[in-house]
Amino acid sequence: MDTNAVIDYLDNKLPNNSANLIDKIDTQISVITRMELLSWHKATSKQIRILQEFISESNVIGLEENIILKTIELRKQYKIKLPDAIIAATVLTDKMYLISHNVSDFIKIPKLKVIDPWQK
């Protein structure tokens, strides 16, 4: 899951069918998503606790060598931002789907399967 999808999910802003889908899956997030969530400077202490709980219940995928190499390849080939490249590389390396509302950030990567929870 991308950072924006996590925030919308935890704020109960997603359409019911998307929220129900996320409820049923084992959530996987990149270490980048973890860092982005916990560095949200406007978050209240209650929101940080909720984020920490969500993260602790998720599988956080770190920067393993194969993800690093894929990130480098994606940055060179598609000229995307480093955090987006890491998230995309994580998804591609582990053969998953990415849940993100920011589809345009990843549109250049043809093999990346992105689900927009607002379109589900």
C-alpha positions in Angstrom: 0.0 0.0 0.0 1.1 3.5 -0.8 1.1 6.2 1.9 -2.0 8.0 0.6 -4.0 4.8 0.5 -3.1 4.0 4.1 -4.1 7.4 5.3 -7.4 7.3 3.5 -8.0 3.8 4.8 -7.3 4.7 8.4 -9.4 7.9 8.1 -12.3 5.8 6.9 -12.4 7.9 3.7 -12.3 5.0 1.1 -15.3 3.7 -0.6 -16.8 0.7 1.3 -15.7 -1.9 -1.3 -12.1 -0.8 -1.2 -12.0 -0.6 2.6 -13.5 -4.1 2.8 -10.9 -5.4 0.3 -8.1 -3.9 2.5 -9.7 -5.4 5.6 -9.3 -8.9 4.1 -5.7 -8.7 2.9 -2.4 -9.0 4.7 -1.1 -5.5 4.3 2.4 -5.1 2.9 4.1 -1.7 2.9 7.5 -0.6 1.9 9.9 0.8 4.4 9.4 4.1 2.5 5.7 4.1 3.3 6.5 3.4 6.9 8.9 6.4 7.0 6.4 8.7 5.2 3.6 7.8 7.6 5.6 8.3 10.7 7.2 11.5 9.5 3.9 13.2 8.9 4.6 16.5 10.7 0.9 17.4 11.2 -0.1 14.1 12.8 -1.5 14.3 16.3 -0.2 11.9 19.0 -3.5 9.9 18.5 -2.9 9.6 14.8 0.7 8.5 15.3 -0.5 5.7 17.7 -3.0 4.6 15.0 -0.3 4.6 12.4 2.1 2.7 14.6 -0.5 0.1 15.2 -1.3 -0.3 11.5 2.5 -0.6 10.8 3.0 -3.2 13.5 0.2 -5.3 11.9 1.6 -4.9 8.4 4.5 -6.6 6.8 7.1 -3.9 6.3 9.4 -4.8 3.4 12.9 -3.4 3.8 15.5 -2.4 1.3 16.9 -5.7 0.3 19.5 -5.9 -2.5 17.1 -7.1 -5.2 14.8 -4.1 -4.4 17.7 -1.7 -4.4 18.8 -3.0 -7.9 15.3 -2.8 -9.2 15.0 0.8 -7.8 18.1 1.8 -9.7 16.8 0.3 -12.9 13.4 2.0 -12.5 15.0 5.4 -11.8 17.2 5.2 -14.8 14.5 3.9 -17.1 11.5 6.0 -16.1 13.0 9.0 -14.3 10.6 8.8 -11.3 11.1 10.1 -7.8 13.2 7.9 -5.5 10.5 7.1 -3.0 8.1 6.1 -5.8 10.8 4.0 -7.4 11.5 2.2 -4.1 7.8 1.5 -3.6 7.4 0.3 -7.3 10.5 -1.8 -7.0 9.2 -3.4 -3.8 5.9 -4.3 -5.5 7.5 -5.6 -8.7 10.1 -7.6 -6.9 7.6 -9.3 -4.6 5.0 -9.7 -7.5 2.2 -7.8 -5.7 -0.3 -5.2 -6.6 0.1 -1.6 -5.5 -2.8 0.2 -3.8 -2.4 3.9 -4.5 -4.6 6.8 -5.4 -1.6 8.5 -7.0 -1.7 6.3 -10.1 -0.1 9.1 -12.2 3.1 8.6 -10.1 3.5 5.1 -11.4 1.8 5.2 -14.9 5.2 5.1 -16.7 6.0 1.6 -15.4 4.1 -0.8 -17.7 4.5 -4.0 -15.6 3.4 -2.4 -12.4 -0.2 -3.3 -11.4 -1.8 -0.4 -9.6 -5.2 -0.5 -7.9 -6.7 2.9 -7.2 -8.9 2.4 -4.2 -11.1 5.3 -5.2 -11.9 3.5 -8.5 -12.6 0.1 -7.1 
